[in-house]
Amino acid sequence: MEKIKFELEIPVSTSPKVLFDCFVSPSGLSKWFADDVNIKGDIYTFFWDGDEDVARLLKSRKGNEVRFQWEEDEDTSYFFEMAIQIDEITKDIAIIITDFAEEDELDEAKLLWENNVDKLKRAIGG
């Protein structure tokens, strides 16, 4: 089934450096994205309630964005990305989430990201 690309913009109150660490480090990702994370080279293994999923780090622009692709999406154009956006005038910071979901799972996927970012905000005080 075809997946639909979606983006979410979620304001946060913290430094870009803290946010970026939460996007790429095992300890940062374990605060909000998964129960545990192991990294070997560009392969990230995410653990949730006894399950695990593997993703490859496709792109990382230090202090700005990371892009992953789930192992099951290999050989497709699907990915998920977390980017930091800083408003030039107000200096407000937002996380820009880009992901793909099947049409009947779109609302659930967006809600999952929103809940995860809320968990991140609580973990970092942002």
C-alpha positions as CSV (number, residue, x, y, z in Angstrom):
1,M,0.0,0.0,0.0
2,E,1.2,3.5,-0.9
3,K,2.3,5.7,2.0
4,I,1.5,9.4,2.3
5,K,4.2,12.0,3.3
6,F,3.3,14.3,6.2
7,E,5.0,17.0,8.2
8,L,4.4,18.2,11.7
9,E,5.8,21.5,13.2
10,I,5.9,21.4,17.0
11,P,7.3,24.3,19.1
12,V,9.8,23.5,21.8
13,S,11.6,25.6,24.4
14,T,15.2,24.3,24.6
15,S,18.5,24.8,22.9
16,P,19.2,23.3,19.4
17,K,22.2,21.5,20.9
18,V,20.1,19.6,23.5
19,L,17.5,18.8,20.8
20,F,20.0,17.5,18.3
21,D,21.5,15.2,21.0
22,C,18.0,13.8,21.6
23,F,17.8,13.0,17.8
24,V,21.1,11.1,17.4
25,S,22.4,9.7,20.7
26,P,21.2,6.5,22.3
27,S,20.7,8.3,25.6
28,G,18.8,11.1,23.9
29,L,16.6,8.9,21.8
30,S,15.8,6.7,24.9
31,K,14.3,9.7,26.6
32,W,11.5,10.0,24.2
33,F,11.6,7.9,21.1
34,A,12.2,4.3,22.2
35,D,12.8,2.4,25.4
36,D,16.4,1.7,24.4
37,V,18.6,2.3,21.4
38,N,21.8,0.6,20.2
39,I,24.0,2.1,17.4
40,K,26.5,0.3,15.3
41,G,27.9,2.6,12.6
42,D,24.9,4.0,10.8
43,I,22.5,1.3,12.0
44,Y,20.2,2.1,14.9
45,T,18.3,-0.6,16.7
46,F,15.3,0.7,18.5
47,F,13.6,-1.3,21.3
48,W,10.0,-1.0,22.5
49,D,8.3,-3.3,25.0
50,G,10.3,-6.3,23.9
51,D,10.1,-5.5,20.1
52,E,12.9,-4.1,18.0
53,D,13.1,-2.2,14.8
54,V,16.2,-1.3,12.8
55,A,16.8,1.9,10.9
56,R,19.7,3.3,8.9
57,L,20.9,6.8,9.4
58,L,20.7,8.3,5.9
59,K,21.6,11.9,6.7
60,S,22.8,13.9,9.6
61,R,23.5,17.6,9.5
62,K,25.1,18.4,12.8
63,G,22.9,20.6,15.0
64,N,20.1,20.7,12.4
65,E,18.5,17.4,11.2
66,V,18.7,13.7,11.0
67,R,17.0,11.3,8.5
68,F,16.5,7.6,9.1
69,Q,15.0,4.8,7.0
70,W,13.4,1.8,8.5
71,E,14.9,-1.5,7.4
72,E,11.5,-2.5,6.0
73,D,11.4,0.6,3.8
74,E,14.8,-0.2,2.2
75,D,14.6,0.3,-1.6
76,T,11.8,2.8,-1.3
77,S,11.8,6.6,-1.0
78,Y,10.2,6.4,2.5
79,F,12.1,7.9,5.5
80,F,11.5,9.7,8.8
81,E,13.3,13.0,9.6
82,M,13.6,15.2,12.6
83,A,14.8,18.8,12.0
84,I,15.3,21.8,14.1
85,Q,13.9,25.1,12.8
86,I,14.8,28.4,14.3
87,D,12.7,31.5,13.5
88,E,15.1,34.2,12.3
89,I,13.1,37.0,13.9
90,T,11.8,35.6,17.1
91,K,14.4,32.9,17.6
92,D,11.6,30.5,18.5
93,I,12.5,26.8,18.0
94,A,10.4,24.1,16.5
95,I,10.9,20.5,15.6
96,I,9.9,19.6,12.1
97,I,8.9,16.0,11.8
98,T,8.6,14.4,8.3
99,D,7.3,10.9,8.0
100,F,5.2,8.6,5.8
101,A,2.2,6.5,6.7
102,E,-0.5,4.6,5.0
103,E,-3.7,6.6,4.6
104,D,-5.7,4.6,7.1
105,E,-2.9,5.0,9.7
106,L,-2.1,8.7,9.1
107,D,-4.0,10.2,12.1
108,E,-2.5,7.5,14.4
109,A,1.1,8.2,13.1
110,K,0.7,12.0,13.7
111,L,-0.7,11.4,17.2
112,L,2.3,9.0,18.0
113,W,4.8,11.7,16.9
114,E,2.9,14.4,18.9
115,N,2.9,12.2,22.0
116,N,6.6,11.3,21.6
117,V,7.5,15.0,21.3
118,D,5.4,15.8,24.4
119,K,7.5,13.1,26.2
120,L,10.6,14.7,24.9
121,K,9.5,18.2,26.2
122,R,8.9,16.7,29.6
123,A,12.3,14.9,29.6
124,I,14.3,18.1,28.7
125,G,12.1,20.7,30.3
126,G,11.1,22.3,27.0
